[in-house]
């Protein structure tokens, strides 16, 4: 039986464990507060301030300064052993055109009558491309006579004049077949006019 006024130690033990976490937290707070170090204040005087750069106004260009700038590119120097490049626009008539040799292979529809040199690297091809019911005509090139590459196409007939200008620098040097093919409005065509040329 319990007596009044006397503390029983067995009743205190279950509650004493609550004091340990509180005591531990208190110890941590005290140790943290005593371990804080203060940084001494830095004295700021006139010598420690950095100078602030002020923007410098840019001078406006004088009127007409662009008139002294040359916008024309300087010509490229030529390479030794290579001909100078002519106008890429096009194969105009040379001051001294030279005939280009070719061999006719078959010529039924249209005619290729002559080839002469134009600007450096260009050939001018002349002939006739006409038909009663003409839709268009075209010039094609082949290295083997079977696989043809379109060089030029036109709808207007040519009676006896320039058919096209051919830049021979667009193909490797070698022997080729050049043909003129005329197509009528029904989609039919006659046998082409085919010649053999050498671009070396």
Backbone as numpy.savetxt, mean C-alpha at the origin, in Angstrom:
# Nx Ny Nz CAx CAy CAz Cx Cy Cz
-24.89 -27.46 96.75 -25.72 -26.29 96.75 -24.85 -25.06 96.75
-25.28 -24.01 96.00 -24.53 -22.79 95.87 -24.77 -21.88 97.04
-23.67 -21.26 97.50 -23.80 -20.31 98.60 -23.77 -18.91 98.05
-24.54 -18.02 98.65 -24.61 -16.65 98.22 -23.37 -15.91 98.64
-22.88 -15.01 97.78 -21.71 -14.20 98.10 -20.40 -14.88 97.79
-20.37 -16.14 97.42 -19.15 -16.86 97.09 -19.14 -17.10 95.58
-18.02 -16.70 94.91 -17.90 -16.86 93.46 -17.40 -18.24 93.16
-18.10 -18.87 92.34 -17.71 -20.21 91.92 -16.78 -20.07 90.72
-15.57 -20.61 90.78 -14.58 -20.48 89.71 -14.97 -21.26 88.46
-15.72 -22.28 88.58 -16.11 -23.06 87.41 -17.07 -22.29 86.53
-17.82 -21.33 87.09 -18.75 -20.57 86.27 -18.04 -19.46 85.51
-16.82 -19.03 85.94 -16.08 -17.98 85.26 -15.31 -18.50 84.05
-14.88 -19.72 84.03 -14.03 -20.25 82.96 -14.69 -20.20 81.58
-15.94 -20.55 81.43 -16.51 -20.48 80.10 -16.53 -19.07 79.54
-16.61 -18.00 80.36 -16.68 -16.64 79.88 -15.29 -16.02 79.74
-14.29 -16.57 80.33 -12.95 -15.98 80.28 -12.33 -16.07 78.88
-12.69 -16.97 78.09 -12.11 -17.10 76.75 -12.47 -15.92 75.86
-13.56 -15.19 76.19 -13.93 -14.01 75.42 -12.95 -12.87 75.62
-12.22 -12.86 76.71 -11.29 -11.77 76.99 -10.01 -11.88 76.15
-9.64 -13.04 75.69 -8.39 -13.21 74.94 -8.40 -12.46 73.60
-9.44 -12.59 72.80 -9.42 -11.82 71.54 -9.41 -10.31 71.78
-10.13 -9.84 72.78 -10.14 -8.42 73.06 -8.77 -7.94 73.53
-8.12 -8.75 74.34 -6.80 -8.39 74.83 -5.79 -8.37 73.67
-5.89 -9.34 72.78 -4.96 -9.42 71.65 -5.14 -8.23 70.71
-6.39 -7.84 70.45 -6.65 -6.69 69.59 -6.14 -5.41 70.21
-6.27 -5.28 71.53 -5.78 -4.10 72.24 -4.27 -4.02 72.16
-3.59 -5.16 72.29 -2.13 -5.19 72.21 -1.67 -4.79 70.81
-2.36 -5.26 69.79 -2.00 -4.90 68.42 -2.15 -3.40 68.18
-3.24 -2.82 68.67 -3.45 -1.39 68.48 -2.38 -0.56 69.18
-2.02 -0.95 70.36 -1.01 -0.21 71.12 0.35 -0.31 70.44
0.69 -1.53 69.96 2.00 -1.69 69.32 2.05 -0.96 67.98
0.93 -0.94 67.26 0.90 -0.23 65.98 1.01 1.27 66.19
0.34 1.77 67.23 0.38 3.20 67.49 1.77 3.64 67.94
2.45 2.82 68.68 3.79 3.21 69.16 4.86 3.02 68.08
4.59 2.19 67.04 5.59 1.94 66.00 5.50 2.89 64.82
4.55 3.81 64.78 4.41 4.75 63.66 5.50 5.80 63.77
6.22 5.98 62.68 7.26 7.00 62.66 6.78 8.17 61.84
7.07 9.33 62.27 6.65 10.53 61.57 7.78 11.03 60.70
7.42 11.46 59.48 8.38 12.04 58.56 8.48 13.52 58.89
9.72 13.98 59.10 9.83 15.41 59.42 9.41 16.25 58.22
8.78 17.36 58.49 8.34 18.20 57.37 9.51 18.76 56.61
9.33 18.87 55.29 10.36 19.40 54.41 10.18 20.91 54.33
11.25 21.59 54.59 11.19 23.04 54.51 11.20 23.47 53.06
10.23 24.29 52.71 10.13 24.79 51.35 10.50 26.26 51.36
11.57 26.56 50.69 12.03 27.94 50.63 12.11 28.39 49.19
12.54 29.60 48.97 12.65 30.11 47.60 13.62 29.32 46.75
14.62 28.71 47.34 15.63 27.99 46.56 15.10 26.66 46.06
14.07 26.07 46.70 13.59 24.74 46.32 12.50 24.79 45.27
11.96 25.96 44.95 10.89 26.04 43.96 11.48 25.95 42.56
10.82 25.14 41.70 11.27 25.01 40.31 10.68 26.13 39.47
11.45 26.58 38.52 10.97 27.64 37.63 9.96 27.07 36.65
8.87 27.77 36.41 7.84 27.34 35.47 8.11 28.00 34.13
8.22 27.14 33.08 8.50 27.67 31.75 7.26 28.34 31.19
7.43 29.46 30.61 6.32 30.15 29.96 6.41 29.93 28.46
5.27 29.72 27.77 5.33 29.46 26.32 5.85 30.67 25.56
6.68 30.37 24.57 7.22 31.43 23.71 6.34 31.52 22.48
5.87 32.69 22.13 5.01 32.79 20.93 5.79 32.46 19.66
5.14 31.72 18.76 5.76 31.34 17.49 5.56 32.46 16.48
6.63 32.77 15.81 6.54 33.85 14.83 5.70 33.40 13.64
4.83 34.25 13.17 4.01 33.94 11.99 4.88 34.00 10.75
4.63 33.11 9.77 5.43 33.15 8.55 5.18 34.42 7.76
6.21 34.90 7.17 6.08 36.09 6.34 5.31 35.74 5.08
4.51 36.66 4.62 3.71 36.41 3.43 4.57 36.14 2.22
4.18 35.12 1.43 4.91 34.81 0.21 6.11 33.92 0.39
6.31 33.35 1.60 7.49 32.50 1.82 7.41 31.22 0.99
6.18 30.76 0.70 6.02 29.51 -0.06 6.44 29.67 -1.52
6.54 30.91 -1.97 6.93 31.11 -3.37 8.38 30.72 -3.62
9.18 30.64 -2.54 10.59 30.30 -2.71 10.83 28.80 -2.65
9.79 28.00 -2.31 9.95 26.56 -2.21 9.68 25.93 -3.57
10.61 25.07 -4.02 10.45 24.41 -5.32 9.67 23.12 -5.14
8.57 22.98 -5.85 7.75 21.77 -5.78 8.01 20.83 -6.93
8.93 21.16 -7.81 9.25 20.31 -8.96 10.33 19.32 -8.55
10.05 17.99 -8.60 11.07 17.03 -8.21 12.22 17.02 -9.19
13.39 16.76 -8.63 14.58 16.68 -9.48 14.52 15.40 -10.30
14.99 15.38 -11.53 14.95 14.14 -12.33 15.86 13.09 -11.74
15.41 11.83 -11.86 16.19 10.73 -11.33 17.40 10.48 -12.22
18.53 10.19 -11.62 19.70 9.91 -12.45 19.54 8.59 -13.18
20.07 8.52 -14.39 20.00 7.28 -15.16 21.02 6.26 -14.66
20.70 5.01 -14.81 21.61 3.95 -14.42 22.48 3.57 -15.61
23.76 3.34 -15.37 24.62 2.98 -16.50 24.18 1.66 -17.13
24.13 1.64 -18.43 23.78 0.42 -19.14 22.30 0.29 -19.43
21.44 1.15 -18.84 20.01 1.06 -19.08 19.56 2.31 -19.81
18.60 2.18 -20.72 18.10 3.37 -21.41 17.31 4.24 -20.45
17.27 5.53 -20.72 16.51 6.44 -19.87 15.03 6.15 -20.01
14.28 6.28 -18.90 12.85 6.02 -18.94 12.15 7.18 -19.63
11.24 6.86 -20.52 10.48 7.89 -21.20 9.18 8.14 -20.46
8.29 8.83 -21.09 7.00 9.12 -20.51 6.19 7.83 -20.38
5.63 7.59 -19.18 4.85 6.38 -18.98 3.44 6.56 -19.54
3.07 7.77 -19.92 1.75 7.99 -20.46 1.67 7.55 -21.88
2.67 7.30 -22.40 2.52 6.82 -23.59 2.96 6.68 -24.92
4.03 6.28 -25.24 4.37 5.76 -26.55 4.10 6.73 -27.67
4.34 8.00 -27.47 4.16 8.94 -28.58 5.15 8.64 -29.68
4.93 9.23 -30.81 5.80 8.96 -31.95 7.21 9.42 -31.66
8.15 8.56 -31.88 9.54 8.89 -31.65 10.04 9.77 -32.78
11.07 10.59 -32.47 11.64 11.43 -33.52 12.36 10.59 -34.55
12.76 9.37 -34.17 13.46 8.48 -35.09 12.89 7.07 -34.94
11.64 6.82 -35.41 11.05 5.49 -35.24 11.80 4.44 -36.05
11.96 3.29 -35.42 12.66 2.19 -36.07 11.67 1.05 -36.30
11.62 0.46 -37.49 10.72 -0.68 -37.72 11.12 -1.88 -36.85
10.10 -2.57 -36.36 10.30 -3.78 -35.56 9.96 -4.97 -36.45
10.88 -5.91 -36.55 10.66 -7.09 -37.40 9.65 -8.03 -36.74
8.78 -8.62 -37.54 7.85 -9.64 -37.06 7.57 -10.63 -38.17
7.05 -11.79 -37.79 6.75 -12.85 -38.76 5.25 -13.11 -38.75
4.53 -12.91 -39.86 3.10 -13.25 -39.91 2.91 -14.77 -39.83
1.98 -15.21 -38.97 1.68 -16.64 -38.85 0.38 -16.96 -39.57
-0.66 -16.16 -39.37 -1.95 -16.34 -40.06 -2.71 -15.04 -39.94
-3.31 -14.60 -41.01 -4.03 -13.33 -40.98 -5.29 -13.46 -41.82
-6.43 -13.74 -41.16 -7.70 -13.85 -41.86 -8.59 -12.65 -41.53
-8.76 -12.35 -40.25 -9.61 -11.22 -39.84 -8.74 -10.09 -39.36
-8.86 -8.92 -40.01 -8.05 -7.79 -39.65 -6.63 -7.93 -40.17
-5.84 -6.91 -39.93 -4.45 -6.94 -40.40 -3.56 -6.19 -39.41
-2.37 -6.76 -39.20 -1.30 -6.05 -38.51 -0.26 -5.78 -39.60
-0.11 -4.51 -39.95 0.72 -4.18 -41.10 2.14 -3.80 -40.74
2.33 -3.11 -39.61 3.69 -2.72 -39.24 3.76 -2.41 -37.76
4.98 -2.50 -37.23 5.27 -2.15 -35.84 6.52 -1.27 -35.86
6.46 -0.13 -35.18 7.62 0.77 -35.09 7.83 1.15 -33.63
9.06 1.54 -33.31 9.37 1.96 -31.95 8.79 3.35 -31.71
8.40 3.59 -30.47 7.91 4.90 -30.05 8.83 5.45 -28.98
8.27 5.89 -27.86 9.09 6.30 -26.72 9.91 5.09 -26.27
11.01 5.31 -25.53 11.81 4.17 -25.08 10.98 3.11 -24.36
11.08 1.88 -24.85 10.34 0.77 -24.27 8.97 0.54 -24.88
8.53 1.36 -25.79 7.19 1.25 -26.38 7.28 0.88 -27.85
6.31 0.07 -28.28 6.12 -0.25 -29.68 4.73 0.25 -30.09
4.63 0.83 -31.27 3.35 1.24 -31.83 2.97 0.23 -32.93
1.79 -0.36 -32.75 1.31 -1.40 -33.67 0.25 -0.78 -34.58
0.43 -0.95 -35.90 -0.48 -0.38 -36.89 -1.16 -1.48 -37.68
-2.34 -1.17 -38.20 -3.06 -2.14 -39.03 -4.49 -1.72 -39.23
-5.37 -2.71 -39.47 -6.78 -2.46 -39.73 -7.62 -3.45 -38.93
-8.70 -2.93 -38.30 -9.63 -3.77 -37.54 -11.04 -3.31 -37.87
-11.63 -3.94 -38.89 -12.97 -3.56 -39.33 -13.79 -4.82 -39.60
-15.10 -4.66 -39.50 -16.04 -5.75 -39.85 -17.39 -5.10 -40.11
-18.23 -5.78 -40.90 -19.54 -5.23 -41.25 -20.44 -5.08 -40.02
-20.39 -6.01 -39.09 -21.25 -6.01 -37.91 -20.37 -5.97 -36.65
-19.43 -5.05 -36.61 -18.39 -5.02 -35.55 -18.99 -4.74 -34.17
-18.62 -5.56 -33.22 -18.94 -5.29 -31.81 -17.70 -4.70 -31.13
-16.59 -5.43 -31.20 -15.32 -4.93 -30.65 -14.18 -5.72 -31.27
-12.98 -5.21 -31.07 -11.78 -5.96 -31.44 -10.78 -5.83 -30.30
-9.85 -6.80 -30.24 -8.89 -6.80 -29.14 -7.54 -7.32 -29.61
-6.50 -6.89 -28.87 -5.13 -7.34 -29.12 -4.73 -8.20 -27.91
-4.15 -9.37 -28.20 -3.77 -10.29 -27.14 -2.34 -10.77 -27.35
-1.71 -11.21 -26.26 -0.32 -11.67 -26.29 -0.23 -13.05 -25.64
0.63 -13.90 -26.20 0.81 -15.24 -25.65 2.27 -15.66 -25.80
2.75 -16.39 -24.80 4.12 -16.92 -24.87 4.14 -18.32 -25.48
2.98 -19.01 -25.47 2.95 -20.38 -25.97 1.92 -20.60 -27.08
1.17 -19.56 -27.46 0.16 -19.72 -28.49 -1.14 -20.31 -28.00
-1.28 -20.54 -26.71 -2.50 -21.13 -26.16 -3.12 -20.27 -25.06
-2.29 -19.71 -24.21 -2.78 -18.89 -23.10 -2.57 -17.42 -23.45
-3.69 -16.72 -23.62 -3.63 -15.35 -24.14 -3.95 -14.34 -23.06
-3.21 -13.22 -23.09 -3.41 -12.12 -22.16 -3.90 -10.91 -22.95
-5.00 -10.30 -22.48 -5.56 -9.13 -23.15 -4.65 -7.93 -22.96
-4.27 -7.28 -24.05 -3.46 -6.06 -24.01 -4.31 -4.83 -24.24
-5.28 -4.92 -25.15 -6.06 -3.74 -25.53 -7.38 -4.19 -26.14
-8.44 -3.36 -25.92 -9.76 -3.65 -26.51 -10.40 -2.34 -26.89
-11.11 -2.35 -28.04 -11.77 -1.13 -28.52 -13.01 -1.50 -29.32
-14.01 -0.60 -29.27 -15.25 -0.84 -30.02 -15.25 -0.16 -31.39
-14.51 0.92 -31.51 -14.50 1.66 -32.78 -13.60 0.97 -33.79
-14.03 0.91 -35.04 -13.17 0.27 -36.06 -11.96 1.17 -36.39
-10.90 0.51 -36.85 -9.70 1.22 -37.32 -9.49 0.76 -38.77
-9.52 1.74 -39.70 -9.39 1.38 -41.11 -7.94 1.10 -41.49
-7.08 2.04 -41.26 -5.66 1.85 -41.52 -4.92 2.86 -40.63
-4.64 2.44 -39.41 -4.04 3.36 -38.45 -3.44 2.63 -37.27
-3.25 3.37 -36.22 -2.61 2.82 -35.03 -3.62 1.98 -34.24
-3.26 0.73 -34.01 -4.12 -0.17 -33.25 -3.88 -0.02 -31.75
-2.62 0.01 -31.37 -2.33 0.13 -29.94 -0.86 0.47 -29.75
-0.52 0.86 -28.52 0.85 1.05 -28.08 1.14 -0.03 -27.05
2.28 -0.69 -27.20 2.64 -1.83 -26.35 3.94 -1.53 -25.63
3.88 -1.55 -24.29 5.08 -1.35 -23.48 5.76 -2.71 -23.30
6.86 -2.93 -24.00 7.50 -4.25 -23.97 8.22 -4.50 -22.64
8.36 -3.47 -21.80 9.01 -3.68 -20.50 8.08 -4.35 -19.50
6.82 -4.54 -19.87 5.88 -5.20 -18.97 5.96 -6.72 -19.06
6.75 -7.24 -20.00 6.90 -8.69 -20.15 8.40 -9.03 -20.18
8.77 -10.24 -19.76 10.17 -10.64 -19.88 10.60 -10.71 -21.35
11.86 -10.56 -21.56 12.37 -10.67 -22.94 12.17 -12.08 -23.46
11.77 -12.17 -24.73 11.54 -13.49 -25.30 10.74 -13.39 -26.58
10.29 -14.55 -27.07 9.51 -14.64 -28.30 8.04 -14.81 -27.92
7.18 -14.02 -28.55 5.74 -14.02 -28.24 4.94 -14.05 -29.53
3.65 -14.40 -29.36 2.69 -14.27 -30.44 1.73 -13.13 -30.07
1.51 -12.26 -31.03 0.60 -11.13 -30.87 -0.53 -11.32 -31.87
-1.79 -11.21 -31.40 -2.89 -11.42 -32.33 -3.96 -10.35 -32.21
-4.60 -10.10 -33.34 -5.74 -9.19 -33.45 -6.98 -10.04 -33.68
-7.97 -9.92 -32.80 -9.19 -10.73 -32.89 -10.39 -9.78 -32.99
-11.20 -9.95 -34.03 -12.37 -9.11 -34.28 -13.64 -9.91 -33.96
-14.53 -9.33 -33.13 -15.76 -10.01 -32.70 -16.95 -9.19 -33.20
-17.95 -9.88 -33.81 -19.13 -9.16 -34.29 -20.23 -9.16 -33.24
-21.36 -8.56 -33.57 -22.43 -8.38 -32.57 -23.15 -9.69 -32.22
-22.96 -10.72 -33.01 -23.55 -12.02 -32.69 -22.64 -12.85 -31.80
-21.44 -12.33 -31.51 -20.48 -13.07 -30.68 -19.54 -13.93 -31.48
-19.70 -13.95 -32.80 -18.81 -14.74 -33.66 -17.57 -13.94 -34.02
-16.53 -14.67 -34.37 -15.30 -14.01 -34.79 -14.62 -14.87 -35.86
-13.89 -14.18 -36.72 -13.12 -14.89 -37.75 -11.78 -15.30 -37.16
-11.03 -16.05 -37.93 -9.69 -16.42 -37.46 -8.87 -15.15 -37.25
-8.13 -15.06 -36.14 -7.41 -13.84 -35.85 -6.21 -13.65 -36.77
-5.69 -12.43 -36.75 -4.44 -12.13 -37.43 -3.35 -12.26 -36.38
-2.47 -13.25 -36.55 -1.45 -13.57 -35.54 -0.06 -13.40 -36.14
0.81 -12.74 -35.36 2.20 -12.57 -35.78 3.10 -13.02 -34.65
4.36 -13.24 -34.99 5.37 -13.62 -33.99 6.37 -12.47 -33.86
6.65 -12.10 -32.57 7.59 -11.00 -32.32 8.59 -11.44 -31.26
9.69 -10.73 -31.20 10.72 -10.99 -30.19 10.99 -9.67 -29.46
10.90 -9.69 -28.13 11.08 -8.47 -27.35 12.48 -8.36 -26.76
13.50 -8.84 -27.47 14.85 -8.74 -26.92 15.63 -7.64 -27.61
